[in-house]
Amino acid sequence: MKITVNNTEYSVSEELAELKLSTYLRENLGLTGTKIGCDIGVCGSCTVLVNNKPGRSCLLKLKDVVNKEVLTIEGLASSSGTLHPIQQAFIDAGAIQCGFCTPGMVLTAYAFLLENKQPSREEAREAIKGNICRCTGYQQIIDAILLAAQRMWNNEDKRFD
Amino acid sequence: MFTDAFRNDAAAKVTGKAKYTDDYKLPDMLYAVPVHSKVASAIIKTINYSKALNQKGVVAVYTAKDIPGNIKFGQIIKDCPTLVNRRIRSAGDVIALIVAETREIALSALPFVEVELEEIPGVYNPEEAMQGTSPLVNPDFGSNICNYHKVRTGNMEQGEKEAELIIEQEFNTSRVEHCYLEPETALCYLRPDGVMEVLGSMQHPFSTRRFVASTLGCKLSAVEVKNIPMGGGFGGKDDTAALVCARAALCAYLTRKPVKLIYSREMSMRESYKRHPYKLQYRMGLKKNGKIVFIKARIVADGGAYCSVTPWVTWRSTVQSCGCYEVPNVQSDVYGVYTNNIFSGAFRGFGSPQVNFAIEQLIEMAAEKLNMDATEFRKMNMVHQGSKTITEQKLDNHTVSLQQVMDSVLQEIDYENKVQQCSFGNPDVEEWYGIGYAIAYRGVSLGAEGTDMNSAIINIQPDGSVLLETGVHENGQGAQSAMILIAAKELGIPKELIRYRLPSTSNIPDGGSTVASRGTIMGGGAVVNAAKIIKQRLCEGVEKALGINGCSYKNGNIYSAQGEKVADFFAAVRWCYDHQIYPFAFGVFKAPQISWDEETGHGNAYFSWVYSCQAAELKVNCKTGKITLLNLVAAHDIGKAINPALLTGQIYGGMAMGAGYALYENFPLVKGEPQITNYNGYRVMRSTDLPEMTAILIENADPNSPSNAKGIGEPALEITAPAISTALYRATGKRFTDLPIAPQVREYVKGKKQ
């Protein structure tokens, strides 16, 4: 089986077909940015992108991502270390507190912004409803998503002001 | 909206590089899991774990008999077992630990630990537990009443005589789970120097150190607890988290290998302590002109199976039992009670959300009964500059700003107009609208709960870079960033020069727990005091180098007695090192004196107070009972805003948690057994459950705080529920006095339809 994680292709033995993606990422690849909050697919902390769509890595098995591209939080910044605009926006808008939901939240927001280049606050709110954050009340996360949209797509309108 | 928020640990967190406990792996590391009780009240007859030991990959199974030190520990009463040796008191009790080569093996061995139990009668209702005939939860203690606090002010008989109107009401609040996203985890290893090193998801390294040292039977100096990123605490990572660390340390001590103990969400929810459910019975006497003449309160808190911090939680409830009002005659009786329920402990708010939920509704009910505007009624009775609290503390050493926070919120939300539009269950509309607000004061920091001091170390390196550490723990709230900003301002240097060094228990003195919204006020005070010393050191260096006297420090530069600039920060640092002066300072902030008399319930309970107002707007679908929050507005007088973006984030997050407390959150037990095991059964507020929020920062510099700042973590949560409950009353026409409210609104609407 072939799996691509953060642009690197891995060969995985068939015996691991039933292994949880979250376990593979954390234990086998050492990509511990993917967090485990509930392990039953409810909290969204373990969200990764599979072909640019958010997926819960605690529910996905390796067989589910064969020949697909998995993006974890470690793969979002450029190889030189420059933060992706959505990451920078999370910092700048004050969207980070304990940080445990942050990787899943950032990836969910990133996938959303790939689809929606001029999001409203309501659309951003809807987009992250599958990701629990116990610290922030989400408001500054929504701020971050709109700030990132502006920076990424150079929006002229000022709906987020 | 902020676009340049400062948070020194944000880059690590946003890239996934920040390492939380479970992200660490050590060579030869073993994995441990706890064996929990399956019942809430029983005697252990035998524990047979030979079958578990025979599983391939299982290294050891440990029970209480393997503990070299104390089996039981606790912050106040040492009643909480690291592992139960005989008597099971709650469904969250841990009987044994399985240590294995992998976590999977350890988990798969769980069914092979056979525990023979004899169930004994338990008690699950605090009122029953208080009766003398009830089984004793903690026979060594001799009573199920764990603690009792009271306030006796004025003369109740006189109050009863003077009262022209009486209002009585009972309120009940729910058991609430913290739901920090990261479950408890600990990684311990015995270092070659004999020190047990502890990494863990806990918010009180020094408390954890006491638990670990007690369990191992070693000195405090033989345990080093380090502060690493933690995935949320909210008060919840104290006793349980410390016990988890103690258990991991026990396994590491006995196996002589690094051991990681990881809790699943199910284990965390089963074992961890919750917010105390309260029963609050109030009787209030009023004059027809609107003056409150007495309040009589009887409050019973379900403390569960272990004491934890129940006496402190209920003490705050006692001091704040009448809300932020002047009441001449007071009789408050507050009980913390042992039951066989999952124990209760610290949770953001710490005994205030319960009393505020009750008292702020009682105020609204009283105003209505008097046919008075609730705002006028509050203004007539609330504390103002120079007022005396119910514990006879005179509020004259800081700005009493209730009026200011209230005016700010009511103006921002356009209350006067909107309150006219409330539906009160109008049968002619499909959607009911309501608005409500609540006010409160909150004593800062610990008050008479405990010794209150903190320290900071400023250590300037030869190149002018600064290492800063304090006795404050980074719980995720941004404590480090606040400390950096305070130091940068005091020293007049760019914040980029300052690196915060996450402290360990071995290199800074015990500064108490980072609880009670005390991080900024206490740690910040220590930073200011350390900065004062370091400025003197830098001046000394310049004086020695130049052979002059009387230098002073201002905004990063040193001036001669004549007022001439003689050195910048970097030159001063260099000259210090050249002339055998370390630019190093240890600063301490001791909280101003407080007092408390347990007999009368009088005293200067807290050295300053935070003033707060929050308002909520909502609508209710009359057919389904679905509640939609439309708006939440808060104003808090925090003294001084150190880091406005993160401060604002605390307010938003607090309101979100408070809204969840009001509407949905509940952790029911049946005969002590949790009915919820994971997030699928517990409703945490999601983004779509919340409205846009507004946070107003009120800054009346507090002279009692060296940085002028107070605290925000808890004020932000403690009055959201009464604001929402009053808004729901104005929407539906029905007053809901028990938490959580959303299920009752659904039932109410259903009842109306029939």
Interface residues (C-beta under 8 A of the other chain):
Chain A: R26 L31 T32 G33 T34 K35 I36 G37 C38 D39 I40 V42 C43 S45 T72 I73 E74 L76 A77 L83 Q87 F90 I91 D92 A93 G94 A95 I96 Q97 C98 G99 F100 C101 T102 P103 V106 R121 R125 E126 I128 K129 G130 N131 I132 C133 R134 C135 T136 G137 Y138 Q139 Q140 I141 I142 D143 L146 L147 F160 D161
Chain B: M1 F2 T3 D4 A5 R7 D9 A10 A11 A12 K13 V14 T15 G16 K17 A18 K19 Y20 D22 D23 H178 C179 Y180 L181 E182 P183 P229 M230 G231 G232 G233 F234 S264 R265 N475 G476 Q477 G478 A645 L646 T648 G649 Y652 G653 G654 M655 A656 M657 N678 Y679 N680 V684 M685 R686 S687 T688 L690 E692 M693
